[in-house]
Amino acid sequence: MPSTQEKKFSFERACSDLYGAGGEPLGEPPAPLRSAGPPRRLSGEVIEEALGRARMGRSVSGISDEKRSELIDALLEQLSAGRDELPDELRERLLDGMIDELIAGKRGEREIFGRDGVLGEITRRMVQRALQEELTEHLGYRAGHAPPGGTGNPRNGGTPKTLLTDQGPVRIDTPRDRNGHFEPQLVKKGQRRLAGLDEKIIALYGGGMSTREIETYITDLYGPGVSRETVSRVTAAVLEDAKAWQTRPLEAIYPILYLDALVIKIRDGQAVRNFACYLAIGVNLEGDRDVLGMWFQKTEGAKFWLQVLTELKQRGVQDVLVCCVDGLQGFPDAIEAVYPNTWVQTCIVHLIRNSLKFVPYKDRRQVAGDLKPIYTAVDRDHAWEQLERFAEKWDHKYPMISQSWTEHWERVVPFLAFPPEVRRAVYTTNTIEALNRQIRKIIKTRGSFPNEDSARKLLYLAITRAQTKWRHTYNWSSALTAFRIHFGDRVPDTA
């Protein structure tokens, strides 16, 4: 039978094994070896701490799962109450321990990141915990405690619902109070999707996907929960934004205004008809481009453009210096009726394109080359000389070309008054033509729109997406200086 001294030595050795040779907890690196000498006796505090840990381990291992869960919740509440005082190292160890518990036995990508994986469980717990915290703030006391004063508005269970998130559908219980006054904010009553998912739906719709395609895509990615009707309801909110955007106040002066229209198909009664979508892009005094609005009409005409320009003036546009348009008949008259001092510049690209329609392929390159000296001339006098030379050479075969340039001459040459580095900003409607191409790219998969509101939603999203990629107008400081020279006081000194 071992003596008392031997028992004490054995216990000290056990404690040494438990804590390490130098008293370190398990998992910590051992202390550096000391020089040989008699073994250091353990203090009474270390022995009591080891006995306390052993007793706690036996107590916890013997309780039921329910009691253990209550104990963990109580510990978490205490940690939460004093989380500002926790050392960073301890906080990191607690988080690592929770993550280790969640991913225990899970190694595959689907088990961790996929539907019903670890991220989905974390999302569910975070949403559930946040809702419980919202109810606690509403009631003024924590779960498991009595209401202040012993009576009041107690908790009343929860309402189960399936919430569609980025990690797939998760099952949560929305907590309730007895009086029914609690209004959750993170997941509102009746809400079935987190807000980020609605933004993804709108982005897909703005990219040109149909409601049926979005339904299939979301179902494949996140699971069932988004129908075509749901997509329509989500995108319906965009229509209100589009209408507010259409009626927003505008700046008082735009040095450059581009006007053009594109044709889209909209169902009108029992037939699908072509509608003209009128677009206006303005360049403000800072050189930033902005789409001022869009309007729908069955045909493009100068009469409707007069209504568009009148609306722009009512929304705050008091002056336009240069307005660049295509060769639509009556367009300049409509502009000058609303803005009489505006220079109307016919798009040179449109004019060249219309001229070459009359020329067969064998002469097209040479004709285009002979037209170039006209619109690259130093000033309008030299441009007229180049037009006369062109007429002498080509009028015997294509007299309609010089005739067309002569008829529109006063609307062709205004841009020649500016320096060469400024002309590129005003001689063509390429800015708005580029926007039209981006819109056509998005709507090309649709045969037609069921109504005007549907077209307005998608075109509004296409425009806002295109504007995010627009750059500052090229060489704007030189352009603004030229405008100040030619238009004087019409350009404010604050520009």
C-alpha positions as CSV (number, residue, x, y, z in Angstrom):
1,M,0.0,0.0,0.0
2,P,1.6,3.4,-1.0
3,S,2.4,5.8,1.6
4,T,0.9,9.3,2.0
5,Q,4.1,10.8,0.5
6,E,3.9,8.5,-2.5
7,K,0.2,9.4,-3.0
8,K,1.0,13.1,-2.9
9,F,3.8,12.6,-5.4
10,S,1.5,10.6,-7.7
11,F,-1.1,13.4,-7.6
12,E,1.5,16.0,-8.3
13,R,2.6,14.0,-11.3
14,A,-1.0,13.8,-12.6
15,C,-1.4,17.5,-12.3
16,S,1.9,17.9,-14.1
17,D,0.6,15.7,-16.9
18,L,-2.7,17.7,-17.0
19,Y,-1.0,21.1,-17.1
20,G,2.3,20.3,-18.6
21,A,5.7,20.2,-17.0
22,G,5.7,23.9,-16.1
23,G,2.0,24.2,-15.3
24,E,0.9,25.2,-18.8
25,P,-2.7,24.3,-20.0
26,L,-3.0,21.4,-22.5
27,G,-2.2,22.5,-26.0
28,E,0.3,25.2,-24.9
29,P,4.0,24.7,-25.7
30,P,6.0,23.5,-22.7
31,A,8.2,25.9,-20.9
32,P,11.9,25.7,-21.5
33,L,13.6,23.0,-19.6
34,R,15.2,24.1,-16.4
35,S,18.5,23.0,-15.1
36,A,18.6,19.8,-13.2
37,G,17.6,20.0,-9.6
38,P,15.0,18.9,-7.1
39,P,11.4,18.9,-8.4
40,R,9.4,22.1,-7.6
41,R,6.5,21.5,-5.3
42,L,3.0,22.6,-6.7
43,S,1.3,25.3,-4.8
44,G,-2.1,24.8,-3.1
45,E,-3.8,27.2,-5.6
46,V,-2.8,25.1,-8.6
47,I,-4.0,21.9,-6.9
48,E,-7.3,23.5,-6.0
49,E,-7.8,24.8,-9.6
50,A,-7.1,21.3,-11.0
51,L,-9.6,19.7,-8.6
52,G,-12.2,22.3,-9.5
53,R,-11.8,21.7,-13.2
54,A,-12.1,17.9,-12.7
55,R,-15.3,18.4,-10.6
56,M,-16.8,20.7,-13.2
57,G,-16.0,18.2,-16.0
58,R,-17.7,15.4,-14.1
59,S,-20.7,17.6,-13.4
60,V,-21.2,18.8,-17.0
61,S,-20.8,15.3,-18.4
62,G,-23.5,13.9,-16.2
63,I,-26.3,16.4,-17.0
64,S,-28.9,15.9,-19.7
65,D,-28.8,17.6,-23.1
66,E,-31.6,20.0,-22.1
67,K,-29.7,21.1,-19.0
68,R,-26.5,21.4,-20.9
69,S,-28.3,23.7,-23.5
70,E,-29.6,25.9,-20.7
71,L,-26.2,26.1,-19.2
72,I,-24.7,27.2,-22.5
73,D,-27.4,29.8,-23.1
74,A,-26.8,31.2,-19.6
75,L,-23.0,31.3,-20.3
76,L,-23.6,33.1,-23.6
77,E,-25.8,35.7,-22.0
78,Q,-23.1,36.4,-19.4
79,L,-20.5,36.7,-22.1
80,S,-22.8,38.9,-24.2
81,A,-23.4,41.2,-21.2
82,G,-19.7,41.6,-20.7
83,R,-18.5,41.2,-24.3
84,D,-16.8,44.7,-24.2
85,E,-14.6,43.5,-21.4
86,L,-13.5,40.2,-23.1
87,P,-9.9,40.0,-24.2
88,D,-9.5,39.7,-28.0
89,E,-7.7,36.4,-27.6
90,L,-10.6,34.9,-25.7
91,R,-13.2,36.3,-28.1
92,E,-11.3,34.7,-31.0
93,R,-11.1,31.3,-29.2
94,L,-14.9,31.4,-28.6
95,L,-15.6,32.1,-32.2
96,D,-13.2,29.4,-33.4
97,G,-14.8,26.9,-31.0
98,M,-18.3,27.7,-32.4
99,I,-17.1,27.4,-36.0
100,D,-15.3,24.1,-35.2
101,E,-18.6,22.7,-33.8
102,L,-20.6,23.8,-36.9
103,I,-18.1,22.3,-39.5
104,A,-17.3,19.1,-37.5
105,G,-17.5,16.2,-39.9
106,K,-18.2,18.4,-42.9
107,R,-15.6,18.7,-45.6
108,G,-17.3,19.0,-49.0
109,E,-18.1,22.3,-50.7
110,R,-21.8,21.5,-50.8
111,E,-21.9,20.6,-47.1
112,I,-20.3,24.0,-46.1
113,F,-21.4,26.4,-48.9
114,G,-24.3,24.6,-50.6
115,R,-28.0,24.6,-49.9
116,D,-28.7,23.4,-46.4
117,G,-25.0,23.7,-45.6
118,V,-23.2,25.3,-42.8
119,L,-23.6,28.8,-44.1
120,G,-27.3,28.3,-44.3
121,E,-27.4,27.2,-40.7
122,I,-25.3,30.2,-39.6
123,T,-27.7,32.5,-41.5
124,R,-30.7,30.9,-39.9
125,R,-29.2,31.2,-36.4
126,M,-28.2,34.8,-37.0
127,V,-31.6,35.9,-38.3
128,Q,-33.3,34.1,-35.4
129,R,-31.0,35.6,-32.8
130,A,-31.4,39.1,-34.3
131,L,-35.2,38.8,-34.2
132,Q,-35.1,37.7,-30.6
133,E,-32.9,40.7,-29.8
134,E,-35.4,43.0,-31.5
135,L,-38.2,41.5,-29.3
136,T,-36.0,41.9,-26.2
137,E,-35.5,45.6,-27.0
138,H,-39.3,46.0,-27.6
139,L,-40.3,44.3,-24.4
140,G,-37.5,45.7,-22.2
141,Y,-36.4,42.3,-20.6
142,R,-34.6,39.2,-21.7
143,A,-36.1,35.8,-22.4
144,G,-36.5,33.7,-19.3
145,H,-36.9,36.7,-17.0
146,A,-40.1,38.1,-15.6
147,P,-41.6,41.3,-17.1
148,P,-40.8,44.4,-15.1
149,G,-43.3,44.6,-12.2
150,G,-44.3,41.0,-12.6
151,T,-46.9,41.7,-15.2
152,G,-46.9,43.3,-18.6
153,N,-46.5,42.2,-22.2
154,P,-44.9,38.7,-22.2
155,R,-43.5,36.7,-25.1
156,N,-46.0,34.6,-27.0
157,G,-44.0,32.0,-29.0
158,G,-43.3,32.4,-32.7
159,T,-44.7,32.1,-36.2
160,P,-42.9,29.7,-38.4
161,K,-42.0,30.8,-41.9
162,T,-39.5,29.9,-44.7
163,L,-37.2,32.7,-45.6
164,L,-35.4,32.7,-48.9
165,T,-31.8,33.9,-48.5
166,D,-28.6,33.9,-50.5
167,Q,-27.8,30.5,-48.9
168,G,-31.1,29.0,-49.9
169,P,-34.4,28.7,-48.0
170,V,-34.1,28.6,-44.2
171,R,-36.8,27.9,-41.6
172,I,-37.2,30.5,-38.9
173,D,-39.7,31.4,-36.1
174,T,-40.7,35.1,-36.0
175,P,-41.2,35.9,-32.3
176,R,-44.4,37.4,-31.1
177,D,-45.6,39.3,-28.0
178,R,-48.9,38.8,-26.3
179,N,-50.3,42.2,-27.2
180,G,-49.4,41.8,-30.9
181,H,-47.6,45.2,-31.0
182,F,-44.1,43.8,-32.0
183,E,-43.1,44.8,-35.6
184,P,-39.8,43.0,-36.6
185,Q,-37.6,45.1,-38.8
186,L,-35.0,42.6,-40.1
187,V,-37.7,40.3,-41.5
188,K,-40.9,42.2,-41.6
189,K,-44.3,40.6,-41.3
190,G,-45.2,39.0,-44.6
191,Q,-41.6,39.2,-45.9
192,R,-40.4,36.0,-47.5
193,R,-37.0,37.1,-48.9
194,L,-34.1,39.0,-47.5
195,A,-33.6,42.4,-49.2
196,G,-30.4,41.4,-51.0
197,L,-32.3,38.8,-53.0
198,D,-34.7,41.4,-54.3
199,E,-31.7,43.5,-55.5
200,K,-30.4,40.4,-57.4
201,I,-33.8,39.9,-59.1
202,I,-33.9,43.5,-60.2
203,A,-30.3,43.2,-61.5
204,L,-31.2,40.1,-63.5
205,Y,-34.4,41.8,-64.9
206,G,-32.3,44.9,-65.8
207,G,-29.9,42.6,-67.7
208,G,-32.7,41.5,-70.0
209,M,-33.8,38.3,-68.5
210,S,-37.5,37.5,-68.6
211,T,-39.6,36.7,-65.5
212,R,-39.7,33.0,-66.5
213,E,-35.9,32.9,-66.9
214,I,-35.4,34.6,-63.5
215,E,-37.7,32.1,-61.9
216,T,-35.7,29.2,-63.3
217,Y,-32.4,30.8,-62.4
218,I,-33.3,31.6,-58.8
219,T,-34.8,28.1,-58.3
220,D,-31.6,26.4,-59.6
221,L,-29.4,28.6,-57.5
222,Y,-31.3,29.0,-54.2
223,G,-34.2,26.6,-54.3
224,P,-37.9,27.1,-54.8
225,G,-39.6,30.2,-53.5
226,V,-39.5,32.8,-56.3
227,S,-42.3,32.6,-58.9
228,R,-42.9,34.7,-62.0
229,E,-45.6,36.5,-60.1
230,T,-43.0,37.3,-57.3
231,V,-40.6,38.6,-59.9
232,S,-43.3,40.9,-61.3
233,R,-44.1,42.2,-57.8
234,V,-40.4,42.9,-57.0
235,T,-39.8,44.7,-60.3
236,A,-43.1,46.7,-60.0
237,A,-41.3,48.8,-57.4
238,V,-38.9,49.9,-60.1
239,L,-41.8,51.6,-62.0
240,E,-42.3,54.1,-59.1
241,D,-38.6,54.9,-59.2
242,A,-38.8,55.3,-63.0
243,K,-41.7,57.7,-62.8
244,A,-40.0,59.8,-60.0
245,W,-36.8,59.9,-62.2
246,Q,-38.9,61.1,-65.2
247,T,-40.3,64.0,-63.3
248,R,-37.2,65.1,-61.3
249,P,-36.0,68.7,-61.5
250,L,-33.2,69.4,-63.9
251,E,-30.3,71.9,-64.1
252,A,-30.9,75.4,-65.5
253,I,-28.4,75.2,-68.3
254,Y,-27.0,72.3,-70.4
255,P,-24.2,73.4,-72.8
256,I,-24.9,70.3,-75.0
257,L,-28.1,68.4,-75.6
258,Y,-28.4,65.3,-77.7
259,L,-31.8,64.2,-78.9
260,D,-32.7,60.9,-80.7
261,A,-35.3,58.1,-80.7
262,L,-35.2,54.3,-81.1
263,V,-38.0,52.0,-82.1
264,I,-39.4,49.3,-79.8
265,K,-42.4,47.0,-80.0
266,I,-45.3,47.3,-77.6
267,R,-48.6,45.5,-77.6
268,D,-51.4,47.9,-78.4
269,G,-54.8,46.2,-78.0
270,Q,-54.8,43.0,-80.1
271,A,-51.8,44.0,-82.2
272,V,-48.1,44.6,-81.6
273,R,-47.0,48.0,-82.9
274,N,-43.8,50.0,-83.3
275,F,-43.4,52.8,-80.8
276,A,-40.8,55.5,-80.8
277,C,-38.9,55.9,-77.5
278,Y,-37.6,59.5,-77.3
279,L,-34.4,60.0,-75.4
280,A,-32.6,63.2,-74.3
281,I,-29.0,63.3,-73.0
282,G,-27.7,66.5,-71.5
283,V,-24.1,67.5,-70.7
284,N,-24.0,69.8,-67.7
285,L,-21.5,72.6,-66.8
286,E,-19.2,70.0,-65.1
287,G,-19.0,67.9,-68.2
288,D,-21.1,65.0,-66.8
289,R,-23.7,63.3,-69.0
290,D,-27.1,62.6,-67.8
291,V,-30.2,61.1,-69.4
292,L,-32.9,63.7,-68.9
293,G,-35.9,61.4,-69.6
294,M,-37.7,59.1,-72.0
295,W,-41.0,59.4,-73.7
296,F,-43.1,57.0,-75.8
297,Q,-45.1,57.8,-78.9
298,K,-46.4,55.7,-81.9
299,T,-44.2,57.6,-84.4
300,E,-41.2,60.0,-84.3
301,G,-42.1,63.5,-85.4
302,A,-41.1,67.1,-84.8
303,K,-44.5,67.8,-83.3
304,F,-43.9,65.4,-80.4
305,W,-40.3,66.6,-80.0
306,L,-41.8,70.1,-79.3
307,Q,-43.8,68.5,-76.4
308,V,-40.6,66.9,-75.1
309,L,-38.6,70.1,-75.2
310,T,-41.5,72.0,-73.5
311,E,-41.5,69.4,-70.7
312,L,-37.8,69.8,-70.2
313,K,-38.2,73.6,-69.9
314,Q,-41.0,73.1,-67.3
315,R,-38.6,70.8,-65.3
316,G,-36.0,73.6,-65.0
317,V,-33.9,73.6,-68.2
318,Q,-33.8,77.4,-69.1
319,D,-31.1,77.3,-71.7
320,V,-29.3,75.0,-74.1
321,L,-26.2,76.2,-76.0
322,V,-25.8,73.5,-78.7
323,C,-28.4,70.8,-79.6
324,C,-27.2,67.9,-81.7
325,V,-29.9,66.0,-83.7
326,D,-30.4,63.8,-86.7
327,G,-31.9,65.1,-89.9
328,L,-35.6,64.8,-89.0
329,Q,-37.7,67.1,-91.0
330,G,-38.9,70.1,-88.8
331,F,-36.6,69.2,-85.9
332,P,-34.7,72.5,-85.9
333,D,-38.0,74.5,-85.9
334,A,-39.3,72.6,-82.9
335,I,-36.1,73.3,-81.0
336,E,-36.0,77.0,-81.8
337,A,-39.6,77.4,-80.8
338,V,-38.7,76.5,-77.2
339,Y,-35.0,77.6,-77.1
340,P,-34.7,80.3,-79.8
341,N,-31.0,81.1,-79.1
342,T,-29.8,77.5,-79.3
343,W,-27.4,76.4,-82.1
344,V,-28.9,73.4,-83.9
345,Q,-26.2,71.0,-85.1
346,T,-27.2,68.3,-87.6
347,C,-25.3,65.0,-86.9
348,I,-22.5,64.7,-89.4
349,V,-22.5,60.9,-89.1
350,H,-26.2,60.8,-90.0
351,L,-25.7,63.1,-92.9
352,I,-22.8,61.0,-94.3
353,R,-24.7,57.8,-93.8
354,N,-27.7,59.2,-95.7
355,S,-25.4,60.5,-98.5
356,L,-23.8,57.1,-99.0
357,K,-27.2,55.4,-99.4
358,F,-27.3,56.6,-103.0
359,V,-23.8,55.3,-103.9
360,P,-23.0,51.8,-105.1
361,Y,-20.3,49.9,-103.4
362,K,-17.6,50.5,-106.0
363,D,-17.7,54.3,-105.5
364,R,-18.6,54.4,-101.8
365,R,-15.1,54.6,-100.4
366,Q,-14.0,57.4,-102.8
367,V,-17.2,59.4,-102.2
368,A,-16.7,59.1,-98.5
369,G,-13.1,60.3,-98.8
370,D,-14.2,63.3,-100.9
371,L,-16.8,64.3,-98.3
372,K,-14.2,64.3,-95.5
373,P,-12.5,67.6,-96.4
374,I,-15.9,69.3,-96.0
375,Y,-16.5,68.5,-92.3
376,T,-12.8,68.7,-91.4
377,A,-12.3,72.1,-92.9
378,V,-10.8,75.0,-90.9
379,D,-14.0,77.1,-91.0
380,R,-17.3,77.3,-92.8
381,D,-15.8,79.2,-95.8
382,H,-13.2,76.5,-96.5
383,A,-16.0,73.9,-96.0
384,W,-18.1,75.6,-98.7
385,E,-15.2,75.6,-101.1
386,Q,-14.8,71.8,-100.5
387,L,-18.5,71.2,-101.1
388,E,-18.3,73.0,-104.4
389,R,-15.3,70.9,-105.4
390,F,-17.2,67.8,-104.4
391,A,-20.2,68.9,-106.5
392,E,-18.0,69.5,-109.6
393,K,-16.6,66.0,-109.3
394,W,-19.8,64.0,-108.4
395,D,-22.9,65.9,-109.4
396,H,-23.0,64.2,-112.8
397,K,-23.5,60.8,-111.0
398,Y,-24.9,61.7,-107.6
399,P,-26.4,65.2,-107.7
400,M,-28.7,64.5,-104.7
401,I,-25.6,64.4,-102.3
402,S,-24.5,68.0,-102.7
403,Q,-28.1,69.1,-102.9
404,S,-28.8,67.5,-99.5
405,W,-25.7,69.2,-97.9
406,T,-26.6,72.5,-99.4
407,E,-30.2,72.4,-98.1
408,H,-29.0,71.6,-94.5
409,W,-25.9,73.8,-94.7
410,E,-26.9,76.2,-91.9
411,R,-27.4,73.2,-89.6
412,V,-24.2,71.5,-90.8
413,V,-21.5,74.0,-90.1
414,P,-22.1,75.4,-86.6
415,F,-19.6,73.0,-85.0
416,L,-16.8,74.4,-87.3
417,A,-16.8,77.6,-85.1
418,F,-15.1,75.6,-82.4
419,P,-11.5,74.4,-82.1
420,P,-10.8,70.9,-83.4
421,E,-10.5,69.3,-79.9
422,V,-14.0,70.6,-79.1
423,R,-15.8,69.6,-82.3
424,R,-15.9,65.9,-81.5
425,A,-18.3,66.7,-78.6
426,V,-20.9,68.4,-80.7
427,Y,-20.7,67.2,-84.3
428,T,-22.5,63.9,-83.8
429,T,-25.1,62.1,-81.8
430,N,-22.8,59.2,-81.2
431,T,-23.3,59.6,-77.4
432,I,-27.0,58.9,-77.6
433,E,-26.5,56.3,-80.4
434,A,-24.2,54.3,-78.1
435,L,-26.9,54.4,-75.4
436,N,-29.4,53.1,-78.0
437,R,-27.1,50.2,-78.8
438,Q,-26.8,49.2,-75.2
439,I,-30.6,49.3,-74.8
440,R,-31.1,47.2,-78.0
441,K,-28.6,44.6,-76.6
442,I,-30.8,44.2,-73.5
443,I,-34.2,44.2,-75.2
444,K,-33.3,42.1,-78.3
445,T,-34.4,38.8,-76.6
446,R,-37.9,40.2,-76.1
447,G,-40.3,40.0,-79.1
448,S,-42.4,42.8,-77.6
449,F,-43.5,44.4,-74.4
450,P,-47.0,43.7,-73.0
451,N,-47.5,47.4,-72.2
452,E,-45.8,50.8,-71.9
453,D,-45.1,50.4,-68.2
454,S,-43.2,47.1,-68.8
455,A,-41.1,48.9,-71.4
456,R,-40.5,51.8,-69.1
457,K,-39.2,49.6,-66.3
458,L,-36.7,47.7,-68.4
459,L,-35.4,50.8,-70.3
460,Y,-35.0,52.7,-67.0
461,L,-32.9,49.9,-65.6
462,A,-30.9,49.7,-68.8
463,I,-30.3,53.4,-68.7
464,T,-29.2,53.5,-65.1
465,R,-26.9,50.5,-65.7
466,A,-25.3,52.3,-68.8
467,Q,-24.8,55.5,-66.9
468,T,-22.6,53.8,-64.3
469,K,-20.0,53.2,-67.0
470,W,-20.0,56.7,-68.5
471,R,-16.9,58.8,-68.3
472,H,-16.3,62.5,-68.0
473,T,-16.7,64.3,-71.4
474,Y,-13.4,64.3,-73.2
475,N,-11.4,67.6,-73.0
476,W,-14.3,69.4,-71.3
477,S,-12.2,72.3,-69.9
478,S,-11.3,73.4,-73.5
479,A,-14.9,72.9,-74.6
480,L,-16.2,75.1,-71.7
481,T,-13.7,77.8,-72.6
482,A,-14.9,77.8,-76.2
483,F,-18.5,78.0,-75.1
484,R,-17.7,81.0,-72.9
485,I,-16.0,82.7,-75.9
486,H,-18.9,82.1,-78.3
487,F,-21.9,82.4,-75.9
488,G,-20.6,85.0,-73.4
489,D,-22.9,85.6,-70.5
490,R,-25.0,82.6,-71.2
491,V,-22.3,80.5,-69.5
492,P,-22.3,81.5,-65.8
493,D,-19.1,82.6,-64.1
494,T,-19.5,79.8,-61.6
495,A,-19.0,77.2,-64.3
